[in-house]
């Protein structure tokens, strides 16, 4: 099933506020004018594809940091699940709790399968001025993501 993305390159990114695995409140507005923001929407903690994708971002962490980019993983798991996942794989970036899938919906990162609603693997880069620089479902290569930020 293919869904049309809710957002396009150049659109203003929807604002959001979520808590991370430690209960810290993270708002997109906090980074306006100072940092690019990379959002990785992913279906589940401790799953093979998600572990591979987020570990790849971790391994290229220096490239993203050098480009003034903060990274956040987002899914519906609770803070405790995120804490365990982050600690086990030494992710240097926070994992945000989107229990109601509200932010995932705003970003077109939802897949409806009848009665089941899942978070769809989606990568979004937001510029320092709050515009969408990159938007893609699936697991794009990090080099492609980095190129969109440069």
HELIX and SHEET records of a PDB file:
HELIX    1   1 UNK A   28  UNK A   31  5                                   4    
HELIX    2   2 UNK A   48  UNK A   59  1                                  12    
HELIX    3   3 UNK A   61  UNK A   66  1                                   6    
HELIX    4   4 UNK A   79  UNK A   89  1                                  11    
HELIX    5   5 UNK A  102  UNK A  106  1                                   5    
HELIX    6   6 UNK A  142  UNK A  149  1                                   8    
SHEET    1   A 7 UNK A  25  UNK A  27  0                                        
SHEET    2   A 7 UNK A  17  UNK A  20 -1                                        
SHEET    3   A 7 UNK A  94  UNK A  97 -1                                        
SHEET    4   A 7 UNK A  69  UNK A  75  1                                        
SHEET    5   A 7 UNK A  36  UNK A  41  1                                        
SHEET    6   A 7 UNK A 122  UNK A 126 -1                                        
SHEET    7   A 7 UNK A 132  UNK A 137 -1                                        
SHEET    1   B 2 UNK A 110  UNK A 113  0                                        
SHEET    2   B 2 UNK A 116  UNK A 119 -1                                        
END                                                                             
